[in-house]
Amino acid sequence: MSVSPGDELVEHVDADGAVIEVVPRSRMRRQNLRHRSVAVIVTNSRGELLVHRRADDKDVFPGWWDLAAGGVVAVGETYADAAVRELAEEFGIDANPVFVTSGHHDDVHAREVCHVFRVLHAGPFRFDDGEVAEARFVMPHELAELLDHERFVPGSVRMIGPYIDGFEWVFDRVPSATVHRVEFTVEPFVEGSPGRHVTEPLEALRALGIEVDFGPFGSGCVTSSERAGDVVAAIVSAALSNGATHVNIDVAEIDADGGGGGGR
């Protein structure tokens, strides 16, 4: 019996990649839960990079272009095994990619602990599973032109790009999207009995579709710069209207150049 993509089970993990719980993929996407992912850079002996356009039914960034094969790591699966599997599923090739780097990616679309791999392969390629609409090999100047006219998965451009040999200059001119980490505390706080003035700001953020990391010494979330004002307003309004005596908020820009995949 086949399982729909939304019902597939994935691991919700912490920043170190430790499993918190196993959840359906649909919930992971809906609540933007942090998960494990892989990205595999494919180049050939001529120094060309294989780029591809994602299928129109993908759950994030449908129809957008991407720089690497990859996706969500399955429950209990190693990163290396996931990289081999993704190459087989997306490009129809049997290969053992080499590990390049690991890092984190956090934005409003995806929160990931991602391992990046690379492989040298000339094809032929097959796209039997329907995740790839089209693919082509490009030289750096051709990729630069594509970036000017087509939509590329933003996390892929910002963080995989620097690890593609010979293409570094292409990504030097691509600005990083700005995201912010919002940290906040609401007082008074009684451990074990936080009260509505503490819990209602969390619910207000969840109503905006934002996942919150809740803790007795402070809570936090990640949001785009465009939504940061709405996030802060929701926290303050919900806290004060429910009896808070003090609200402390810190908003900091996140450096997006730390390695990772971005919305796989």
C-alpha positions in Angstrom: 0.0 0.0 0.0 1.5 3.3 -1.1 1.8 6.2 1.4 1.1 9.8 0.3 4.1 12.2 0.6 2.2 14.1 3.3 1.8 11.0 5.4 5.4 9.9 5.3 7.1 9.9 8.7 10.1 12.2 9.3 12.2 13.1 12.3 11.6 16.4 14.1 15.1 17.1 15.5 16.9 19.7 17.7 19.8 21.9 16.5 22.3 19.0 17.1 20.2 16.6 15.0 18.9 14.6 18.0 15.4 13.2 17.4 12.7 15.0 19.4 9.7 13.1 17.9 8.6 11.4 14.7 5.9 13.3 12.8 4.1 13.2 9.5 5.8 15.2 6.7 2.7 17.3 6.4 3.0 18.5 10.0 6.7 19.1 9.5 5.9 21.4 6.6 2.9 23.1 8.2 4.7 23.9 11.5 8.2 24.3 9.9 9.7 21.8 12.2 13.5 21.3 12.1 14.4 18.1 10.3 17.5 16.3 8.7 18.2 16.7 5.0 20.8 16.1 2.4 21.9 17.9 -0.8 24.1 16.3 -3.5 26.0 18.5 -5.9 26.4 16.8 -9.3 29.2 17.9 -11.7 30.8 16.3 -14.7 34.5 16.0 -15.9 34.1 19.2 -18.0 33.3 21.2 -14.8 29.6 21.6 -15.6 27.0 21.6 -12.9 23.8 19.7 -13.1 20.8 21.9 -12.3 17.2 20.9 -12.4 13.7 22.3 -12.2 11.5 20.8 -9.5 8.2 19.2 -10.3 5.1 21.3 -10.1 3.6 19.2 -7.3 6.5 19.5 -4.8 5.4 20.5 -1.3 7.8 23.5 -1.2 9.0 25.6 -4.1 7.1 23.7 -6.8 8.5 24.5 -10.3 11.6 26.3 -9.0 15.1 25.5 -10.1 17.6 23.8 -7.7 21.4 23.3 -7.6 21.5 19.8 -6.1 19.6 16.6 -5.7 18.4 16.0 -2.2 15.6 15.9 0.3 14.5 14.9 3.7 16.3 12.1 5.5 14.0 9.2 6.4 13.4 8.0 9.9 16.5 6.1 11.1 18.4 6.7 7.9 22.0 7.9 7.8 22.9 11.0 5.8 25.1 9.0 3.5 22.4 6.5 2.7 19.9 9.3 2.1 22.3 10.9 -0.4 22.6 7.6 -2.3 18.9 7.2 -2.3 18.1 10.7 -3.4 20.5 10.3 -6.4 18.7 7.1 -7.4 15.2 8.5 -6.9 15.7 11.9 -8.5 18.4 11.3 -11.2 18.2 7.5 -11.7 21.9 7.0 -11.0 23.8 4.6 -8.7 26.7 6.5 -7.1 28.4 7.0 -3.8 28.8 10.8 -3.2 31.6 12.3 -1.1 30.7 14.3 2.0 31.5 18.0 1.8 30.1 19.8 4.8 27.3 20.1 7.2 25.4 23.0 8.6 22.1 24.5 9.6 19.4 26.3 7.6 16.6 28.3 9.3 14.1 30.5 7.5 10.4 30.8 7.1 10.3 28.0 4.6 12.5 25.3 6.2 14.5 24.5 9.3 17.1 21.9 8.6 20.3 20.1 9.7 21.7 19.5 6.3 24.7 17.4 5.1 26.1 18.4 1.7 27.7 15.9 -0.7 29.2 16.0 -4.1 29.6 13.4 -6.9 31.2 13.4 -10.4 28.8 11.8 -12.9 28.1 12.3 -16.6 24.8 10.5 -16.8 22.7 9.4 -18.5 20.0 10.5 -16.0 16.4 9.3 -15.5 13.6 11.1 -13.7 11.3 8.2 -13.1 9.9 9.3 -9.7 8.4 12.6 -11.1 10.3 14.9 -8.7 12.3 16.5 -11.5 10.6 18.2 -14.4 13.8 18.9 -16.4 17.6 19.1 -15.9 20.6 20.3 -17.7 24.4 20.8 -17.3 25.6 24.4 -17.2 28.8 26.3 -17.1 29.2 29.2 -14.6 28.2 31.9 -17.1 25.1 29.9 -18.1 24.1 29.5 -14.4 24.6 33.2 -13.9 22.1 33.9 -16.7 19.6 31.3 -15.4 19.8 33.0 -11.9 18.9 36.3 -13.6 15.8 34.9 -15.3 14.5 31.9 -13.3 13.5 31.2 -9.7 15.9 29.1 -7.7 15.4 27.6 -4.3 16.8 30.4 -2.1 18.4 28.2 0.6 20.2 26.2 -2.1 21.6 29.3 -3.7 22.8 30.9 -0.5 24.4 27.8 1.1 25.1 25.1 -1.4 26.6 27.6 -4.0 29.8 28.3 -2.1 30.8 24.6 -2.2 30.5 24.2 -6.0 34.1 24.3 -7.4 34.5 26.8 -10.1 31.2 28.5 -9.5 32.1 30.6 -6.5 32.0 33.9 -8.4 28.5 33.3 -9.5 27.2 33.3 -5.9 29.3 36.2 -4.7 26.9 38.5 -6.4 23.7 36.9 -5.0 22.5 38.6 -1.8 21.5 36.5 1.2 17.8 36.7 2.2 17.5 38.2 5.7 15.8 36.3 8.5 15.6 37.1 12.1 15.6 35.2 15.4 13.1 36.7 17.9 13.8 35.8 21.5 11.4 36.8 24.2 10.5 36.4 27.9 7.2 37.2 29.6 6.9 37.8 33.3 5.8 36.7 35.9 6.7 33.1 35.1 6.0 30.2 37.4 7.5 27.0 36.3 4.9 24.3 35.9 2.1 26.9 35.8 3.1 29.6 33.3 -0.4 31.3 33.0 -2.2 32.7 30.0 0.0 35.8 29.8 2.8 33.3 28.9 0.9 30.7 26.8 -1.2 33.1 24.7 1.8 34.7 22.9 2.8 31.2 21.9 -0.6 30.5 20.5 -0.6 33.9 18.7 2.6 33.0 16.9 1.3 29.5 16.0 -1.8 31.2 14.6 0.6 33.1 12.3 2.1 29.7 11.2 5.3 30.1 13.2 6.9 27.4 15.3 8.1 28.5 18.7 10.9 27.1 20.9 9.4 27.4 24.4 11.4 27.3 27.6 11.3 28.6 31.2 14.1 31.0 30.6 12.9 32.3 27.3 11.2 31.4 24.0 12.1 32.1 20.5 11.2 31.8 16.8 12.6 32.5 13.3 10.8 34.8 10.9 11.5 36.9 7.8 12.4 40.5 8.1 9.1 41.4 6.5 7.1 39.7 9.3 9.3 40.5 12.3 7.2 43.6 13.2 4.0 41.5 13.1 5.6 38.8 15.3 6.8 41.3 17.9 3.3 43.0 17.9 1.6 39.6 18.4 3.8 38.7 21.3 3.3 42.0 23.1 -0.4 42.3 22.5 -1.1 38.7 23.6 1.1 39.0 26.7 -0.1 42.4 28.0 -3.8 41.7 27.3 -3.5 38.6 29.5 -1.8 40.2 32.5 1.9 40.2 31.8 3.9 42.6 34.0 7.0 42.7 31.8 7.9 41.6 28.2 11.5 41.5 27.1 12.1 41.0 23.3 15.4 40.7 21.4 15.5 40.6 17.6 18.7 39.6 15.8 19.6 39.0 12.2 20.7 35.5 11.4 23.7 34.9 9.2 22.4 32.7 6.4 25.8 31.6 5.1 26.3 28.6 7.4 25.7 25.6 5.2 22.5 23.7 4.5 20.0 22.9 1.9 16.9 25.0 2.1 13.4 23.7 1.4 14.0 20.3 0.0 
